Amino acid sequence: MRAVVVREFGGPEVLDLVEVALPQPGHGQVRVRVAAAGVNPVDAVTRSGALARAGLMAPRAVTGIGWDVAGVVDALGAGVTRFTPGQRVVGLRDLLDTDLGTYAEHVVLDADAMAPAPAGASLEQAATLPLGGLTALQALDLLDLPAGATVLVTGAAGHVGGFAVELAALRGLRVVALAGQDDEHLVRRLGAEWFVPRTHPDIARAVRESVPGGVDGAIDTALLGVRALAAVRRRGAFVAVAADAAPTPLRGIRVANVWITADGEALARLSALAGDGHLTLRVADTLTLHHAAHAHHRLETDRLRGRLVLTP
């Protein structure tokens, strides 16, 4: 089968489409015939070697690329009863140190990292859900705010930010969305009550004009750090979504990083919400595996709304 791998770190040009042996599922695992794989920033930093240099993955001769997947169950390992051959599924590969990722014709995942695909959605749309949706969900869980509390979402029109706005609104949180000026209509449609343009010279002051005293919490998908922290009230909560992006916990603010983990049960809940129309699945464009390098170039240079998706 074909798969995209990296043998040496670098720019998009190091992505190599190769022929590899068909992987076999072990106990508790499922093999998926890939219909679509989401292209995420973590794929780019893996490819570049940034994660290896940061000590988040061990050096290896071949590194698989891709976390998000949607497809059809192709084979079951021993002990798997939750899925059946031919079933449409979504899943998340959260282990970095592997020879194969989801940029492939087939991928083997642990059964507890998978869920049924959203009803009524194409598999290309479904492939945009796992990493972005779970990151937003786990960030909100870390904030641990009650219904009626206020939350700032930076990068609210982006992939993770959009899910965070929708999921926060579904929890009864009141959302301040920070995004580009031309994204106001989008983020309000996703559920934001207030809007602040990201070009505002003093983001914290702008947020506090809407929410006097500061918001109860913030999810910082735009990696603004202390600029967003200043919008949070004393002893509030703040969650960053990337390594080394969490600011110093000033003013008694509880600060955390969300370290994403696969969670099939949570993914099933997200899939059901998407199937019911409560979560928006946004595909920026679809490309073939052969164009993985071009997809990475666009990921780093284009202003995307939604995810690029690779299809075998």
N, C-alpha and C positions, 0 to 999 in steps of 0.2 A: 504494500500500500504506500501511498505518498504522505509525507509529513514535512513540515517546516521545522528546521532545527538551526542551532547556532553552534559553530565549532570554534569560533574566536569572536570576542566581543568587539563591538564597533557600531557603525551607523546602520541604517536600513539595508545597505548592500550586503551585510554579512548573513542575512536570512537566506537559508539554503533549502530548496525543495528537493527532497531525496526519497529514494525507495527504501523502505524498512520492512521488517517482518511484521505480520499481523499480530498485535498483542493478544494475549489470552487472559481472560478473567480468572482471578484466584478466588478463594473462599470469601464470600461477602462482597464480591465485586460484580460489576456489570460492564459489558462492552457495548458501546454506543456507536452506531453508524452515524457519523457526523453529517448533519445537514447545514449547520452554520456555527461559526465561532466568533465571538465578539472580540474586537481589537481594543485593548485597554492600555492606559498609561503604564501599568505595571509590566506589560509585555515589552514596552520600549525600554524601561529602566533595567529589565532583565537582560535584554539583548545588548544594551550598551555596556554592561558589566558593573553598573552602579550598585546593584544589590550585592554582587560578589565583593566589591571593594568595601562595602559597608559591613561585611561579615554576616549578611542575612542568608547567604547560600554558599555552599562549598564549591571550590573550583572543580570543574569536571570537563571531560573531553568533549561531550555532546550535551547540549542543553535543549530540552523541548520548550516550545513557546506556546502560550495561550492558556487562559483560565476558564473563560466562559464557553459553554457548549449547549447546543440544542440538537436533538436528533432522534433516532429511533433505536430502541433496544435491539441489539443484534445477538447477544449471547449472555447467559447467566452463569455466574460461578456458584459453587456449592453454598447452600444455606440462604440463598436469596429468594424471598417469597413476595416481596412488595411490588415487584415489576414483572412484566411478561414480555416475551419476544414480540416485536412489532409495535410496542407502546411508544408514544411520543413523550420525550422527557427533556428536562433541562438539568444541568449540573454544573458544579464548580470544582476545578482542580486547584487546591490551595497548597500543594507541595511543590516547592521550587526545584528541588534537586531530583529531577527525573529526566530521562532521555526523550520522552514524548510529552507534548502538551496537547491542547485542543486544536491547534492548527494542523489537522490531520484528517484522513478519511475515516479512521476509527480511533477511539480512545477508550481506555479502561479506567473506571472510577469506582470508588467505594460506593456501595448502595446508599449509605447514609449521607452521601454528598449530593444526592439526586432527588428530583421530584417530578411529578407529572407536569407536562408543558401546559401553559395557560390555554384554556378553552377558547376557540375562536381566533387565536393569534397564529400567524405564520411562524414557522420555525426560525426564520430570519429575525422576526420580532422577538421571539422567545429567547434567543441567544443574547439579547441585550439585558436580560433581567438579573442573572445570578450575582455577579460581582457587585454591580451598582446597587441593586436592591438590598442585598445582604449588608453591604457597607453602611447604607443609610439606616437600615433597621438596627444594626448593632450600635451605631453611633447614638441613635435615639434611646436605646436601652441604657447606654452609659450615662446619658444626660439624666435619665430617670426623673422626668418632670411630670407633675400632675396635670390633668385636663384643666384648661384655662390659663396655664402658664404661657409665657412669651418666649419665643426662640428666634434667634437670628440664624439664617442660612446664607452663608456666602457662596458665590458661584451657583446661585439658585436656578439658573437656566441650564446649567451643565448636567451631565449624566447623573452623578451621585446626588448633586444638589436638587435636581428635579424630583427624584425619588424621595429625598428627605423632606421637601416641602409637602408632597402629597401624603406621605406617611405621618408627618407631624399633624397635618390638618385632620387626618382620620383619627388621631388620638385626642382631638379636641384642643390642640395647642394653637396659639395665635402666632402666626409666622410673619417675621420681617424678612423680606427677600432682598438680597443684594445681588444685582446683576447688571448687564449692559442696558443702556437707555432704551434700546429697541426691543428688549425682552420683557418689558413691564406687562404687556398683555398676556404673554405666556405664563409668567410666574403667578400672576393673579388667577389665571384659569386653573393653575395647578393647586391653588388654595391659599396663596399669600394674602394677608390682610393689609400689609404695608409694603411699600417698595422704596428702596434707596438705590440710586444709580452708583455703579462701582467707581465712576469718575469723580464722585463727590470728594472735595479736598479734605474733609474731616468726617470720616465714616461714623465714628463713635458719636459725634455731636448730632449727625443726621438721624441716627437710630434713636438717640435719647430724646430728640424732638418728637418722635412718634411714641416712644415708650419712656416716659419720665423715670429717672432713676436707673435705667438700663434694663436690658432683657434678662430673663431668668437663666437663659442658657444660649449657647451658640454651637453650631456645627460648621466648621471652617473648611469647606471643600475647596476654596480658592487659595488656601495656605497664606492668609494674611497675618497670622500670628497676633502680635500685640496690638495691631490696628483693630482687629476684631475683638480681642480681649477687652479693650477699653469700652466696648459697648455693653459689656456684661455687668450686672449689678454686683455689689459686694456679696461674697459667699455664694455666688451663682455657680454655674457649671459650664465647661468648655470642652469640646471634643475636636481634635484634629484628625485628619484622615490620611496622613502620610507620615512616614518615618522622619524624625527630627523636626516635625512641624509644630509640635506642642510648645507654647510659650511658657515662661516662668509663671507659676500660679500666684500672681499678685492679688492683693486685697481679699485673701481667703477664698479665691475662686478655685473650685475643684477642676483640675485640668487632666485630661486623659487623651491617649492615642487609641484609635480603634485599630486593632490588629485583626484583620478579617479572618474568619474561619468558616469552612464549609459547614452547612447545617441544613440537612435535607428537610427536617420538619418545618423550620422557619421558611425555607425556600418554597415548600408546598403552600404555606399561608400566603406568601407573596404571589405565587402563581395563581392562586384562587382569586386574590384581589385584582390581579391583572385581567384574568378571565372575566371578572364581573365589571370591568371597566373603571375600577378605582385607581389603577396605576397605569401610567402612560408609557408604552413601549415605543421608543423612538429610534428608527434606523436612519443614520445619515446617508449611507450608501452601501451597496453590496458589491464585493469584488471576489475573484477566484483566488484560490491558494497561490496560484502562479504570480499574483500581484500583491503578495504579502509585503514586499519591500515598499511598493508604492503606497500601500495602506499605512505603513509606519511613517513614511514621509508626510503624508497628509495629516496623520495624527499629531505630528510635531509642528506643522506649519499652518494648517487650516483652522478656522474658527468653526468647530463642529457643534451642531445641536443634535444630540443622539450619538449612537455608536456606529462606527464602521463595522461591517460584518464580512467575514470570509466564508466562502462556500466551496467545498470540494468539487 
